[in-house]
């Protein structure tokens, strides 16, 4: 007697880039093969490609033009069937005011003030960083020693209707860079360092050929427990703020400045962070990308999109 086989469901998965980088910047090149080995079939599409609306789940990976099309992008996040990370996460994390939310929950951050388009901008003493509170890839972020120039840059952003984020420049980044902590499903995966990106006042930041993000100098890293502790605290604070579990974040990157004596959160990236796969040796990269696939499988089960779900949404 021939046994009936279950109707195995294969969800349609899209890795979302943007028009300038439909297939991402190359760092995620191993994800599709890693997913395929687990029976998950994905393809790249620009987030605004109509085909994304037919996908069962969309994973944000290189949507680096969203800041200039924010209203359109946020509306799109709620129109796709399932988005990872979720639309509420994206809406909160798109504006760097989230730093003030996590600070209120006890996470040490680089001192930060945010000013609306009509607010009077106040600058701290010393060298400062001025950037839009909604921005991607360090575009329009600048550092200043001259207060008049800093005020002029802030005013130019405000004239465009943008809110302005101001921070003192933490020169520890010149020596050790930023430490980028990568989490998958709320659990630590790997880390890498990013060299200081913002040039001194009067010099322009170097962007990639598409103009969507600043070119970064990366290296592998093995951070101390005290650095990872800031990552855990930031992820837990975000989960509490959003009333979800930290494990609901398919991926997260926590950027920290400083050593074990005073590590501080610079950014918590939950939308489309580069995950630094190319900084891992081949064996470790294979293991951690398999973990990404495993975490995605768990997320699909939670969404009712597992192989035996017998349904389409």
C-alpha positions as CSV (number, residue, x, y, z in Angstrom):
1,X,0.0,0.0,0.0
2,X,1.3,3.4,-1.0
3,X,1.3,5.9,1.9
4,X,0.0,9.4,1.2
5,X,2.6,12.1,1.3
6,X,1.8,15.4,3.1
7,X,1.3,18.5,1.0
8,X,4.5,20.2,1.8
9,X,4.2,24.0,1.7
10,X,7.1,26.0,0.3
11,X,6.7,29.7,1.3
12,X,7.6,32.3,-1.2
13,X,10.5,34.3,0.4
14,X,11.9,37.6,-0.8
15,X,15.2,39.2,0.4
16,X,14.4,42.9,-0.1
17,X,17.0,45.3,-1.5
18,X,16.4,48.6,-3.2
19,X,16.5,49.8,-6.8
20,X,20.2,50.8,-6.5
21,X,21.2,47.5,-4.9
22,X,18.5,44.9,-5.8
23,X,20.8,42.0,-4.8
24,X,22.4,43.8,-1.8
25,X,26.0,44.8,-1.5
26,X,27.4,41.2,-1.7
27,X,27.7,40.6,2.1
28,X,24.5,38.4,2.0
29,X,25.6,36.4,-1.0
30,X,25.6,33.2,1.0
31,X,22.1,33.5,2.4
32,X,20.2,32.1,-0.5
33,X,22.3,28.9,-0.7
34,X,22.1,28.5,3.1
35,X,18.3,28.8,3.0
36,X,18.1,26.4,0.1
37,X,20.0,23.8,2.0
38,X,17.2,23.9,4.6
39,X,14.5,23.7,1.9
40,X,13.7,27.4,1.9
41,X,13.7,29.1,-1.5
42,X,14.3,32.8,-1.6
43,X,15.1,35.4,-4.3
44,X,16.1,39.0,-4.3
45,X,13.8,41.8,-5.2
46,X,13.8,45.6,-4.7
47,X,11.4,46.3,-1.9
48,X,9.1,48.4,-4.2
49,X,8.9,45.7,-6.8
50,X,5.2,44.7,-7.0
51,X,6.4,41.0,-6.8
52,X,7.1,41.5,-3.1
53,X,3.4,41.8,-2.4
54,X,3.0,38.3,-3.7
55,X,5.6,36.9,-1.4
56,X,4.6,35.0,1.8
57,X,7.4,36.6,3.8
58,X,9.8,39.5,3.0
59,X,13.1,39.8,4.8
60,X,14.6,43.3,4.8
61,X,18.3,43.2,3.8
62,X,19.4,46.2,1.8
63,X,16.5,48.7,1.7
64,X,18.9,51.6,1.9
65,X,16.8,54.2,0.2
66,X,13.9,54.1,2.7
67,X,14.9,57.3,4.5
68,X,14.2,59.4,1.5
69,X,10.9,57.6,0.8
70,X,9.9,57.0,4.4
71,X,6.1,57.4,4.2
72,X,5.9,55.2,1.1
73,X,8.2,52.7,2.7
74,X,6.3,52.5,6.0
75,X,3.0,52.1,4.1
76,X,4.6,49.3,2.1
77,X,5.8,47.4,5.3
78,X,2.2,47.0,6.4
79,X,1.0,45.9,2.9
80,X,3.3,42.8,2.5
81,X,1.9,39.6,4.0
82,X,4.6,39.0,6.5
83,X,7.7,41.2,7.2
84,X,10.9,40.4,9.1
85,X,11.6,42.3,11.2
86,X,8.0,43.3,11.8
87,X,6.4,46.6,10.6
88,X,6.1,47.9,14.2
89,X,9.8,47.3,14.7
90,X,10.7,49.1,11.5
91,X,8.5,52.1,12.3
92,X,10.1,52.5,15.8
93,X,13.7,51.9,14.6
94,X,13.5,54.1,11.6
95,X,13.9,57.3,13.7
96,X,17.0,57.4,15.9
97,X,14.9,58.9,18.7
98,X,14.7,55.2,19.7
99,X,18.0,55.8,21.4
100,X,16.2,57.9,24.0
101,X,13.7,55.1,24.6
102,X,16.4,52.5,25.3
103,X,18.3,55.0,27.5
104,X,15.2,55.4,29.6
105,X,15.3,51.6,30.1
106,X,18.8,51.8,31.5
107,X,21.0,51.2,28.4
108,X,24.1,53.4,28.4
109,X,24.1,55.4,25.1
110,X,26.4,57.9,23.5
111,X,24.8,61.2,24.8
112,X,22.1,62.2,22.3
113,X,19.7,65.0,21.7
114,X,17.1,65.2,19.0
115,X,15.6,68.4,17.7
116,X,12.5,68.8,15.5
117,X,12.4,70.9,12.3
118,X,11.3,74.0,14.2
119,X,13.4,73.5,17.4
120,X,16.4,75.6,18.4
121,X,19.4,73.3,18.1
122,X,21.7,73.2,21.1
123,X,25.2,71.9,20.8
124,X,27.4,70.3,23.5
125,X,30.9,71.6,24.1
126,X,33.7,70.2,21.9
127,X,33.6,68.3,18.6
128,X,30.1,67.2,17.6
129,X,28.3,65.0,15.2
130,X,25.2,66.4,13.5
131,X,23.0,64.1,11.4
132,X,19.4,63.5,10.5
133,X,17.5,61.5,13.0
134,X,16.1,59.5,10.1
135,X,18.9,58.4,7.8
136,X,20.7,55.4,6.4
137,X,24.4,54.6,5.8
138,X,25.8,57.7,7.4
139,X,24.5,59.8,4.5
140,X,24.3,63.5,5.6
141,X,26.1,62.7,8.9
142,X,29.0,65.1,9.6
143,X,31.4,66.0,12.4
144,X,32.3,69.5,13.4
145,X,34.8,71.5,15.5
146,X,33.3,74.8,14.3
147,X,30.0,75.5,16.0
148,X,28.8,77.9,13.3
149,X,29.3,75.2,10.7
150,X,27.5,72.7,12.8
151,X,24.6,75.0,13.3
152,X,24.4,75.7,9.6
153,X,24.3,72.0,8.8
154,X,21.6,71.5,11.4
155,X,19.6,74.4,9.9
156,X,20.0,73.0,6.4
157,X,18.5,69.6,7.5
158,X,15.7,71.4,9.4
159,X,14.9,73.5,6.3
160,X,14.2,70.1,4.5
161,X,11.7,69.3,7.2
162,X,14.0,66.8,8.9
163,X,14.7,66.3,12.6
164,X,18.3,66.6,13.7
165,X,20.3,64.3,16.0
166,X,23.3,65.8,17.9
167,X,26.0,63.9,19.8
168,X,29.4,64.7,21.1
169,X,32.1,63.1,18.9
170,X,33.5,60.2,20.9
171,X,37.1,60.1,19.8
172,X,37.5,56.5,21.2
173,X,36.2,55.4,17.8
174,X,39.5,56.7,16.2
175,X,41.5,54.1,18.1
176,X,39.2,51.0,18.2
177,X,36.3,51.8,15.9
178,X,32.8,50.6,16.6
179,X,32.1,47.1,17.7
180,X,29.2,45.6,15.8
181,X,27.4,42.8,17.7
182,X,25.2,40.5,15.6
183,X,22.2,38.7,17.1
184,X,20.1,36.0,15.4
185,X,16.7,35.2,17.0
186,X,17.8,37.2,20.0
187,X,20.9,35.1,20.6
188,X,24.5,36.3,20.0
189,X,26.0,35.2,16.7
190,X,29.2,37.0,15.9
191,X,30.9,40.4,15.9
192,X,33.1,42.6,13.8
193,X,34.6,46.1,14.0
194,X,34.0,49.1,11.9
195,X,36.7,51.8,11.6
196,X,35.8,55.4,12.1
197,X,33.8,56.6,9.1
198,X,33.1,60.3,9.6
199,X,36.1,62.3,8.3
200,X,37.2,65.6,10.1
201,X,35.3,68.8,9.3
202,X,35.8,69.9,5.8
203,X,36.2,66.5,4.3
204,X,33.4,64.5,2.6
205,X,32.4,61.1,3.7
206,X,33.2,58.4,1.0
207,X,30.1,56.8,-0.4
208,X,29.7,53.7,-2.5
209,X,29.1,54.1,-6.2
210,X,25.3,54.1,-5.7
211,X,25.5,56.8,-3.1
212,X,23.4,54.8,-0.7
213,X,25.9,54.2,2.1
214,X,29.3,55.1,3.4
215,X,32.2,52.8,2.6
216,X,33.3,50.9,5.7
217,X,36.5,49.3,6.8
218,X,35.6,46.1,8.6
219,X,37.6,43.5,10.6
220,X,36.7,40.4,12.7
221,X,36.2,40.9,16.4
222,X,35.9,38.9,19.6
223,X,34.4,41.4,22.1
224,X,34.7,41.1,25.9
225,X,31.6,40.2,27.9
226,X,31.1,43.8,29.0
227,X,30.6,44.8,25.3
228,X,28.1,41.9,24.7
229,X,26.3,43.0,27.9
230,X,25.4,46.3,26.2
231,X,24.1,44.4,23.2
232,X,21.9,42.2,25.4
233,X,20.6,45.2,27.3
234,X,19.8,47.1,24.1
235,X,18.0,44.2,22.6
236,X,16.0,43.6,25.7
237,X,15.1,47.3,26.0
238,X,13.9,47.3,22.4
239,X,11.8,44.2,23.0
240,X,10.2,45.7,26.1
241,X,9.5,49.0,24.3
242,X,7.8,47.1,21.5
243,X,6.1,44.6,23.8
244,X,7.6,41.5,22.1
245,X,10.2,38.9,22.9
246,X,13.8,39.5,22.0
247,X,13.7,36.2,20.1
248,X,11.1,37.8,17.7
249,X,13.9,39.8,16.1
250,X,15.1,37.6,13.3
251,X,18.3,39.6,13.2
252,X,19.8,42.6,15.0
253,X,23.0,44.5,15.0
254,X,24.1,46.5,18.0
255,X,26.9,49.1,17.4
256,X,28.9,49.9,20.5
257,X,31.7,52.5,21.1
258,X,34.3,52.1,23.9
259,X,36.0,49.4,25.9
260,X,35.1,47.5,29.0
261,X,35.4,50.5,31.3
262,X,32.6,52.5,29.6
263,X,30.9,50.9,26.6
264,X,28.0,52.9,25.1
265,X,25.4,52.1,22.5
266,X,25.8,54.1,19.3
267,X,23.1,52.5,17.2
268,X,20.7,49.6,17.4
269,X,20.0,48.3,13.8
270,X,16.8,46.4,13.4
271,X,15.7,47.2,9.8
272,X,18.4,46.4,7.2
273,X,21.8,46.1,8.9
274,X,24.8,44.6,7.2
275,X,25.6,41.5,9.2
276,X,29.3,41.3,8.4
277,X,29.2,37.7,7.1
278,X,32.3,38.3,5.0
279,X,34.3,39.0,8.2
280,X,33.9,35.3,9.3
281,X,36.1,32.5,8.2
282,X,34.4,30.1,5.8
283,X,33.5,27.4,8.3
284,X,32.1,29.9,10.9
285,X,30.2,31.8,8.1
286,X,28.6,28.5,7.0
287,X,27.6,27.6,10.6
288,X,26.1,31.0,11.3
289,X,24.2,31.3,8.1
290,X,22.8,27.9,8.8
291,X,21.7,29.4,12.1
292,X,20.1,32.3,10.3
293,X,18.1,29.7,8.2
294,X,17.2,27.8,11.3
295,X,15.9,31.0,13.0
296,X,13.9,31.8,9.9
297,X,12.4,28.4,9.9
298,X,11.2,29.0,13.5
299,X,9.8,32.4,12.5
300,X,7.9,30.8,9.7
301,X,6.4,28.2,12.1
302,X,5.2,31.1,14.3
303,X,3.6,32.8,11.3
304,X,1.8,29.6,10.2
305,X,4.1,29.2,7.2
306,X,5.8,25.9,8.2
307,X,6.2,23.0,5.7
308,X,3.1,21.2,7.0
309,X,0.9,24.3,7.3
310,X,-1.2,23.1,4.3
311,X,-2.3,26.6,3.6
312,X,-1.4,29.8,2.0
313,X,-2.2,33.1,3.7
